[in-house]
Structures are given as structure tokens and as C-alpha cells.
Amino acid sequence: MPNLDFTLPHWAYWLGLIVFPLAAMVLSRRPRATTRQYSVPLAYMILVTGGIIGLHRLYLKNLLGLVFLPIFAFILYANGAANDARSELSDATNLLRVAERMIEREEPRVTSAQAEIGRLETELAAAEEGSFSQKSIARRLERARDRVETGETRLEEARAEVEAIKPTVQGHVDDRAFWTTGAAYALYLILLFMAVDAILIPRMVGKANAGLADETVAEAEQRLEDLEAQERRADALHVSSGWTGWIDRLSLYCGEFVSYWAVIAVFVYYFEVISRYVFNSPTNWAHEGMYLMFGMQYLIAGAYAMLTESHVRVDILYASMSARRKAIVNLATSVFFFIFAGTLLVTCYIFAFDAIAVPSGNSVVSAWARGQTTFAEMLGNLSLREWTDPNIRWGELSFNEWEVPLWPMKWVMVVGALLLILQGISRVAQDVRTVVRGA
């Protein structure tokens, strides 16, 4: 089975977290067509991402996409069987190695003991009858004969085990080769189908569009547009009037921005599953990249959750209060919020600065963070090499093989804390407004 040896570059990871949400936000605001049609670019995208299981044909309502599924299932089964054969081969090889080492160890011992027996027999015959020397030689002779007997027994068992294991090892080798080759040919067959479909997709899209039921699609599109309009109106209700409105809009945009990271996770984990179970090539970056991403998403979305009141709280008494009394309670308890948010901001800033200033960092920014250069000298020494030379380390790196820089993630923690504090200020201003107006 061919290997899929791909490691996501660090720059692509961080750039993707920025560019993909921005593109998704722009595309989500495009005016929709009055009638929906199947898209050739979308069909090609599905071919690239899910063509191995025929999703592109299923997207176009072509039932020939079901042909891909049993072939893909065979690849999964063959890879599982190959892995089982590899495990059994490893176990059998270990047993064979133990038996061979037993032979290598015992043969010299038996040979040495046999030579010693001949010498001791000669010495025993020449020793004085009944003397202490004769008894000592006799005991040594007995021990030598026991070593020969035990060694020959072990050699016989080890040789028999070698003869029994060798066919088993070869059988596991043949099984692994059979299933690996079968999985490879099945994959090549799917890739051939995908190559043919890459040529046929424009024709298939045209055929699918010709069979569309315009009325049904229009109704579905209208329902989707109504739902999106309702969501936009709900978001707009959270934007306050006055100078705090820009803070609320910033929280909304940031929440929408990081929400699209969940889509990235779908693609990345799909790639990880295909790499692991189809190509037997698990990645060393997918899991770490995603949990770092979700950690940043949790922090950035905190302001959005506060704006939309999505945080969990017990409001048995609070829910029955008037708007003015709620505002008074909010103002009274806001001091605890700002203690938490301020502590979060200061702690995150310390973490982020330490991540750049680690002793292993050899960039000019790391030197500035450690106090070795001034800010002006740092700016003057910045160059393209600082961003492109892999030998330059920007501070703290992760501990696994991917070695992704951690300082961007820790500075995102600072941004999330700042957004949370800004949203807290907006909330306090609105509560003060409510108390003053007596609403």
C-alpha cells in the first residue's frame, strides 16, 4: 500500500486559520441565485476531498457512486488484515529470534562442556583413589555432564521451535504482502474511476441540472434564506446603540470568524482518517493542530458568548427581575467579572511574552523579549529571513515531532482576554444606561 507522507507546514496552518474563515464570511454574504443548480467547481472539490468514496457522484444524485463504497470497504478490510498480519509477524519473529539466540548461546556452552568432560575424565583416572582431588574432579565432571544434557535438551527444543516457526513467519509475510497488494490495487482502481470522473463531471453536472425539480429546490432555498435572515436579525438584536455598538459588532464578527474553524476540523480529521486507515500513514500534526485551534476558538468566542448570553448560569431569581433590577445586579457582580478577566489578561500576557523569550529562541524578537536588544534595534534587524529561515526559532515550540510554534496561540489568548474585557465594558455601559433611564 502506498504511503501518504505529508506534514502540514507551519505557515500553512496559521495562514489557513486566517484565510479560510475570511473567505467563508465573504462567500456567506453573497447574494443567492433565484434557482439552485449543481456546481461544477463544487463537484470537483467533492471529487478531491471525498471522491475516494464516491461522494461526488452521490452529490449529483448518480447512484453509480455506490460502486465506490464496496471497493473502499475492501481497502479498509485489507489494511486491517495487513496490520493483523504485521502484528502476528512481529510476534512470530520475536519467538524465532529468541529460539535462534538460544541456539547461539547453548551451542558454545555444550561444546565447551563436552571438551571439559574429556579432560576431567582423564584427570579422574589419574587421581588417587579416595583422595579429596578425586572427589572434586568427580563433582565437576557430574556438573559438566549435567550442562551437556541440559544444553542438548534446550538445543533440541530450540531447533524444533525454529523449524516450526519459520513456516509461520513466511506465512505471515505472504499474508501481509497479499493484503497490502490487494489494498494497493483497489486504491489504484478507485483513483482510475476518479480520473475518469474528472473528465465526465461537466457532463454529469449538466445532466443533474437538467433533472432538477425547480419548485422543490426554490422552496428549500427560500427556507434556507429565511433561516439565515432570522439568524442575522437575532444577531443584530444584540448590538447596542451608542458608542458600545462597535464593541458588540466586533464580538459578533470574531465569533463568526472562529465558528468556521469547526469546518476546518472536519477536513483535517477526514484527512487523518483517510491517511491512517487507507494509506497506513497516521499524521503527527492533525490532532495537535486541532486541539490548539479549538483552544484558541474557546478564548476568542468568549466575548461572543457573553454578548449573546450563552454562558451557563443559574438564574432562578434573576430571570424574574425587571430589566432595571437585572442591570443593578449585573453592575454589582461585574466587579468579580473584571477581576477574573483582568487576571486572565495579565496571565495570558505573561505566558505569551515568555513563549517568545524562551532561551532557545534565536530570532531578533526573542532577543528583544529577553531584554538583550532594544525595541528600535529589534525593528531595525527584522528581515524576510526571520520569517523564512527554518533554523530561526521564534520562541517556544511544541514537544512532538511537528514542532509547531506555540507563541501565536498564546498571543491569541491575549486577544481573547482583551475581547472579553471590551465586551464587559460594553455590558457595564448598557447596564448603566438601563439604570439611568429606569427601563
C-alpha positions as CSV (number, residue, x, y, z in Angstrom):
1,M,0.0,0.0,0.0
2,P,1.5,3.4,-1.0
3,N,2.2,5.8,1.9
4,L,0.8,9.3,2.2
5,D,3.8,11.1,3.7
6,F,2.6,14.7,4.2
7,T,3.3,17.1,7.0
8,L,1.4,20.4,7.1
9,P,3.8,23.3,7.0
10,H,3.6,25.7,10.0
11,W,2.9,28.7,7.8
12,A,0.1,26.9,6.0
13,Y,-1.5,26.0,9.3
14,W,-1.6,29.6,10.6
15,L,-2.4,31.1,7.2
16,G,-5.3,28.7,6.9
17,L,-6.8,29.7,10.2
18,I,-6.9,33.3,8.9
19,V,-7.7,33.0,5.2
20,F,-10.4,30.2,5.4
21,P,-12.8,32.0,7.8
22,L,-12.4,35.3,5.9
23,A,-13.2,33.6,2.6
24,A,-16.2,31.7,4.2
25,M,-17.5,35.0,5.7
26,V,-17.3,36.7,2.3
27,L,-19.0,33.7,0.5
28,S,-21.8,33.5,3.1
29,R,-22.7,37.1,2.3
30,R,-23.0,36.6,-1.4
31,P,-26.5,37.0,-2.9
32,R,-28.0,33.7,-3.7
33,A,-29.3,32.6,-7.1
34,T,-33.0,32.6,-7.6
35,T,-32.8,28.9,-8.5
36,R,-30.3,26.4,-7.3
37,Q,-28.1,24.4,-9.7
38,Y,-25.4,21.9,-9.2
39,S,-22.0,23.5,-9.4
40,V,-19.0,22.2,-11.4
41,P,-16.4,23.7,-9.1
42,L,-18.2,22.2,-6.1
43,A,-18.4,18.9,-7.8
44,Y,-14.6,19.0,-8.4
45,M,-14.0,20.0,-4.8
46,I,-16.0,17.0,-3.6
47,L,-14.1,14.8,-6.0
48,V,-10.8,15.8,-4.5
49,T,-12.0,15.6,-0.9
50,G,-14.5,12.7,-0.9
51,G,-14.1,11.1,-4.3
52,I,-12.4,8.1,-2.8
53,I,-15.9,7.0,-1.5
54,G,-17.8,8.4,-4.5
55,L,-19.3,11.4,-2.8
56,H,-19.0,13.5,-6.0
57,R,-21.5,11.1,-7.8
58,L,-23.8,11.0,-4.8
59,Y,-23.8,14.8,-4.7
60,L,-25.0,14.7,-8.3
61,K,-27.7,12.1,-7.4
62,N,-25.8,9.5,-9.5
63,L,-26.2,6.1,-7.9
64,L,-23.0,4.8,-9.6
65,G,-21.3,6.4,-6.7
66,L,-22.3,3.4,-4.7
67,V,-19.8,1.4,-6.7
68,F,-17.0,3.2,-4.8
69,L,-18.2,2.0,-1.4
70,P,-17.5,-1.7,-1.6
71,I,-14.1,-1.0,-3.0
72,F,-13.3,1.4,-0.3
73,A,-14.7,-1.1,2.3
74,F,-12.3,-3.7,0.8
75,I,-9.4,-1.3,1.3
76,L,-10.3,-0.8,4.9
77,Y,-10.6,-4.6,5.4
78,A,-7.4,-5.3,3.6
79,N,-5.5,-2.7,5.6
80,G,-6.8,-4.2,8.8
81,A,-5.8,-7.7,7.7
82,A,-2.4,-6.4,6.7
83,N,-2.0,-4.8,10.1
84,D,-3.0,-8.0,11.9
85,A,-0.5,-10.0,9.7
86,R,2.2,-7.5,10.6
87,S,1.4,-7.9,14.4
88,E,1.4,-11.7,14.1
89,L,4.6,-11.5,12.0
90,S,6.2,-9.4,14.7
91,D,5.2,-11.9,17.4
92,A,6.5,-14.8,15.4
93,T,9.7,-13.1,14.5
94,N,10.4,-12.4,18.2
95,L,9.8,-16.0,19.0
96,L,12.1,-17.1,16.2
97,R,14.8,-14.6,17.4
98,V,14.6,-15.9,20.9
99,A,15.0,-19.5,19.7
100,E,17.9,-18.6,17.5
101,R,19.6,-16.8,20.3
102,M,19.1,-19.8,22.5
103,I,20.9,-21.9,19.9
104,E,23.7,-19.4,19.6
105,R,24.2,-19.3,23.4
106,E,23.9,-23.0,24.1
107,E,26.0,-24.5,21.3
108,P,29.3,-23.0,22.6
109,R,28.4,-24.0,26.1
110,V,27.7,-27.6,25.1
111,T,30.9,-27.8,23.0
112,S,32.9,-26.3,25.9
113,A,31.3,-28.7,28.4
114,Q,31.9,-31.7,26.2
115,A,35.6,-30.8,25.9
116,E,35.7,-30.3,29.7
117,I,34.2,-33.8,30.2
118,G,37.1,-35.4,28.2
119,R,39.7,-33.5,30.2
120,L,38.0,-34.3,33.6
121,E,37.7,-38.0,32.8
122,T,41.5,-38.1,32.1
123,E,42.2,-36.3,35.3
124,L,39.8,-38.5,37.2
125,A,41.5,-41.6,36.0
126,A,44.9,-40.3,37.1
127,A,43.7,-39.1,40.5
128,E,44.5,-41.0,43.7
129,E,41.7,-43.3,44.8
130,G,39.6,-41.8,47.6
131,S,41.5,-38.6,47.7
132,F,39.9,-35.1,48.0
133,S,41.1,-34.3,44.5
134,Q,39.3,-37.3,43.0
135,K,36.0,-36.3,44.7
136,S,36.4,-32.7,43.5
137,I,37.0,-33.8,39.9
138,A,34.1,-36.2,40.1
139,R,31.7,-33.4,41.2
140,R,33.0,-31.1,38.4
141,L,32.6,-34.0,35.9
142,E,29.0,-34.5,37.1
143,R,28.2,-30.8,36.7
144,A,29.7,-30.8,33.2
145,R,27.6,-33.8,32.1
146,D,24.5,-32.1,33.5
147,R,25.4,-28.9,31.5
148,V,25.7,-31.0,28.3
149,E,22.5,-32.9,29.0
150,T,20.5,-29.7,29.8
151,G,22.1,-27.8,26.9
152,E,21.4,-30.6,24.4
153,T,17.8,-30.6,25.6
154,R,17.5,-26.8,25.1
155,L,19.2,-27.1,21.7
156,E,16.8,-29.8,20.6
157,E,13.8,-27.7,21.8
158,A,15.1,-24.5,20.2
159,R,15.9,-26.2,16.8
160,A,12.4,-27.8,16.8
161,E,10.9,-24.4,17.6
162,V,12.9,-22.7,14.8
163,E,11.7,-25.4,12.3
164,A,8.1,-24.9,13.5
165,I,8.2,-21.1,13.4
166,K,9.9,-20.5,10.1
167,P,6.9,-21.6,8.0
168,T,4.6,-19.5,10.3
169,V,6.8,-16.4,9.7
170,Q,6.8,-16.9,6.0
171,G,3.0,-17.4,6.0
172,H,2.6,-14.1,7.8
173,V,4.9,-12.4,5.3
174,D,2.9,-13.8,2.5
175,D,-0.4,-12.7,4.1
176,R,0.8,-9.2,4.7
177,A,2.1,-8.9,1.1
178,F,-1.2,-10.3,-0.3
179,W,-3.4,-7.9,1.7
180,T,-1.1,-4.9,1.1
181,T,-1.0,-5.6,-2.6
182,G,-4.8,-6.1,-2.7
183,A,-5.4,-2.8,-1.0
184,A,-3.0,-1.0,-3.3
185,Y,-4.7,-2.4,-6.4
186,A,-8.1,-1.4,-5.0
187,L,-6.9,2.1,-4.4
188,Y,-5.5,2.3,-7.9
189,L,-8.9,1.2,-9.2
190,I,-10.6,4.0,-7.3
191,L,-8.1,6.5,-8.5
192,L,-8.7,5.4,-12.0
193,F,-12.5,5.9,-11.5
194,M,-11.8,9.3,-10.1
195,A,-9.6,10.2,-13.1
196,V,-12.4,9.2,-15.5
197,D,-15.0,11.1,-13.4
198,A,-12.8,14.2,-13.5
199,I,-13.3,14.2,-17.3
200,L,-17.0,13.4,-17.0
201,I,-18.0,15.8,-14.2
202,P,-19.1,18.7,-16.5
203,R,-21.4,16.3,-18.4
204,M,-22.7,14.8,-15.2
205,V,-23.4,18.3,-13.7
206,G,-25.3,19.2,-16.8
207,K,-27.4,16.0,-16.6
208,A,-28.1,16.6,-12.9
209,N,-29.2,20.2,-13.6
210,A,-31.5,19.0,-16.3
211,G,-33.3,16.8,-13.9
212,L,-33.8,19.3,-11.1
213,A,-37.2,20.0,-9.8
214,D,-37.2,23.8,-9.8
215,E,-40.2,24.2,-7.5
216,T,-38.8,22.0,-4.7
217,V,-35.4,23.5,-4.9
218,A,-36.8,27.0,-4.8
219,E,-38.8,26.2,-1.7
220,A,-35.8,24.7,0.0
221,E,-33.7,27.7,-0.9
222,Q,-36.3,30.1,0.4
223,R,-36.5,28.3,3.7
224,L,-32.7,28.5,4.0
225,E,-32.7,32.2,3.2
226,D,-35.4,32.8,5.7
227,L,-33.4,30.9,8.4
228,E,-30.3,32.9,7.6
229,A,-32.2,36.2,7.7
230,Q,-33.7,35.2,11.1
231,E,-30.2,34.5,12.4
232,R,-28.9,37.8,11.1
233,R,-31.8,39.6,12.8
234,A,-31.2,37.8,16.1
235,D,-27.5,38.8,16.0
236,A,-28.5,42.4,15.2
237,L,-30.7,42.5,18.3
238,H,-27.5,42.0,20.5
239,V,-25.8,45.1,19.0
240,S,-26.4,48.0,21.4
241,S,-26.9,51.6,20.4
242,G,-24.4,54.3,21.0
243,W,-20.6,54.0,21.3
244,T,-20.7,50.5,22.6
245,G,-22.2,49.2,19.3
246,W,-18.8,48.8,17.7
247,I,-17.7,46.5,20.6
248,D,-20.7,44.3,20.1
249,R,-20.2,44.1,16.4
250,L,-16.6,43.2,16.9
251,S,-17.6,40.4,19.2
252,L,-20.1,39.2,16.6
253,Y,-17.6,39.2,13.8
254,C,-15.0,37.4,16.0
255,G,-17.5,34.8,17.0
256,E,-18.5,34.2,13.4
257,F,-14.8,34.1,12.3
258,V,-13.8,31.3,14.7
259,S,-17.0,29.4,14.1
260,Y,-15.7,28.5,10.7
261,W,-12.7,26.8,12.3
262,A,-15.1,23.9,13.0
263,V,-15.3,23.3,9.3
264,I,-11.5,23.2,9.1
265,A,-11.6,20.4,11.7
266,V,-13.9,18.4,9.6
267,F,-11.5,18.4,6.6
268,V,-8.4,17.8,8.8
269,Y,-9.9,14.8,10.7
270,Y,-11.2,13.4,7.4
271,F,-7.7,13.6,6.1
272,E,-6.3,12.0,9.2
273,V,-8.8,9.1,9.0
274,I,-8.0,8.5,5.3
275,S,-4.3,8.7,5.9
276,R,-4.4,6.3,8.9
277,Y,-6.9,3.7,7.6
278,V,-6.4,3.8,3.9
279,F,-2.7,4.7,3.4
280,N,-1.5,3.4,6.8
281,S,0.2,6.8,7.3
282,P,-1.1,8.5,10.5
283,T,-0.1,12.1,10.7
284,N,1.9,13.7,13.5
285,W,0.2,17.1,13.2
286,A,-3.6,16.7,12.8
287,H,-4.5,16.1,16.5
288,E,-2.2,18.7,17.9
289,G,-3.2,21.3,15.3
290,M,-6.8,20.8,16.0
291,Y,-6.7,20.9,19.8
292,L,-4.6,24.1,19.6
293,M,-7.2,25.5,17.2
294,F,-10.1,24.7,19.5
295,G,-8.3,26.1,22.4
296,M,-8.0,29.4,20.6
297,Q,-11.6,29.2,19.4
298,Y,-12.7,28.8,23.0
299,L,-11.0,32.0,24.1
300,I,-11.9,34.1,21.1
301,A,-15.6,33.1,21.3
302,G,-15.8,34.1,24.9
303,A,-16.8,37.6,24.1
304,Y,-19.4,36.4,21.6
305,A,-20.9,34.0,24.2
306,M,-21.0,36.9,26.7
307,L,-22.7,39.2,24.2
308,T,-25.4,36.6,23.3
309,E,-25.7,35.4,26.9
310,S,-24.7,31.9,26.0
311,H,-22.7,31.2,29.2
312,V,-24.3,28.8,31.6
313,R,-25.7,30.4,34.7
314,V,-28.3,29.7,37.4
315,D,-30.9,32.5,37.2
316,I,-33.8,31.3,39.4
317,L,-34.2,34.7,41.0
318,Y,-32.5,36.7,38.2
319,A,-34.9,35.6,35.5
320,S,-38.0,37.1,37.3
321,M,-36.4,40.5,37.8
322,S,-37.2,43.6,35.8
323,A,-34.7,45.0,33.3
324,R,-33.6,47.7,35.8
325,R,-33.1,45.3,38.6
326,K,-31.2,42.9,36.3
327,A,-28.9,45.9,35.4
328,I,-28.3,46.7,39.0
329,V,-27.4,43.0,39.8
330,N,-25.1,43.0,36.7
331,L,-23.3,46.1,37.9
332,A,-22.9,44.7,41.4
333,T,-21.4,41.4,40.2
334,S,-19.4,42.9,37.4
335,V,-16.5,43.6,39.8
336,F,-16.0,39.8,40.0
337,F,-16.0,39.5,36.2
338,F,-13.3,42.2,35.8
339,I,-11.2,40.6,38.5
340,F,-11.4,37.3,36.5
341,A,-10.9,38.9,33.1
342,G,-8.1,41.1,34.3
343,T,-6.3,38.2,35.8
344,L,-6.8,36.2,32.6
345,L,-5.4,39.1,30.5
346,V,-2.3,39.6,32.7
347,T,-1.6,35.8,33.0
348,C,-2.1,35.3,29.2
349,Y,0.3,38.3,28.5
350,I,2.9,36.7,30.8
351,F,2.5,33.4,29.0
352,A,2.7,34.9,25.6
353,F,5.8,37.0,26.4
354,D,7.5,34.1,27.9
355,A,6.8,32.0,24.9
356,I,8.8,34.4,22.7
357,A,11.5,35.0,25.3
358,V,12.5,31.3,25.8
359,P,16.3,30.7,25.8
360,S,16.1,28.5,22.7
361,G,14.6,31.3,20.6
362,N,17.2,32.8,18.3
363,S,15.1,35.4,16.4
364,V,15.7,39.1,16.9
365,V,12.2,39.3,18.5
366,S,13.2,36.6,21.1
367,A,16.4,38.6,21.8
368,W,14.3,41.7,22.4
369,A,11.8,39.8,24.6
370,R,14.7,38.7,26.8
371,G,15.9,42.2,27.1
372,Q,19.1,41.7,25.1
373,T,18.2,44.4,22.5
374,T,16.1,47.5,22.4
375,F,12.7,47.7,20.6
376,A,14.3,50.0,17.9
377,E,17.1,47.6,17.3
378,M,14.7,44.7,17.0
379,L,12.7,46.6,14.4
380,G,15.8,47.5,12.5
381,N,17.1,43.9,12.4
382,L,13.8,42.4,11.2
383,S,14.1,40.9,7.7
384,L,12.5,38.3,5.5
385,R,15.0,35.8,6.8
386,E,13.4,36.0,10.2
387,W,10.2,34.6,8.7
388,T,11.5,32.1,6.1
389,D,14.7,30.6,7.6
390,P,13.7,27.3,9.3
391,N,16.8,27.5,11.5
392,I,15.4,30.6,13.2
393,R,13.2,29.7,16.1
394,W,10.5,32.1,17.2
395,G,10.4,31.1,20.8
396,E,8.5,28.1,22.3
397,L,7.8,25.1,20.2
398,S,5.5,22.1,20.8
399,F,7.1,18.9,22.2
400,N,6.0,16.5,19.5
401,E,7.6,15.8,16.1
402,W,5.6,18.6,14.3
403,E,7.3,21.3,16.5
404,V,4.7,24.0,15.7
405,P,5.4,27.4,17.3
406,L,3.2,28.0,20.3
407,W,3.7,31.7,20.7
408,P,0.9,32.7,18.1
409,M,-1.6,30.6,20.1
410,K,-0.6,32.2,23.3
411,W,-0.9,35.7,21.8
412,V,-4.4,34.7,20.6
413,M,-5.1,34.1,24.3
414,V,-4.2,37.7,25.0
415,V,-6.6,38.8,22.2
416,G,-9.4,36.7,23.6
417,A,-8.9,38.2,27.1
418,L,-9.0,41.7,25.6
419,L,-12.2,41.0,23.7
420,L,-13.7,39.6,26.9
421,I,-12.8,42.8,28.8
422,L,-14.1,45.0,26.0
423,Q,-17.4,43.1,25.9
424,G,-17.6,43.5,29.7
425,I,-17.1,47.3,29.4
426,S,-19.9,47.3,26.8
427,R,-22.2,45.3,29.1
428,V,-21.5,47.7,32.0
429,A,-22.2,50.7,29.9
430,Q,-25.5,49.2,28.8
431,D,-26.5,48.4,32.4
432,V,-25.6,51.9,33.5
433,R,-27.8,53.2,30.6
434,T,-30.6,51.0,31.7
435,V,-30.4,52.1,35.4
436,V,-30.2,55.8,34.5
437,R,-33.1,55.6,32.1
438,G,-35.1,53.5,34.5
439,A,-36.2,51.0,31.8
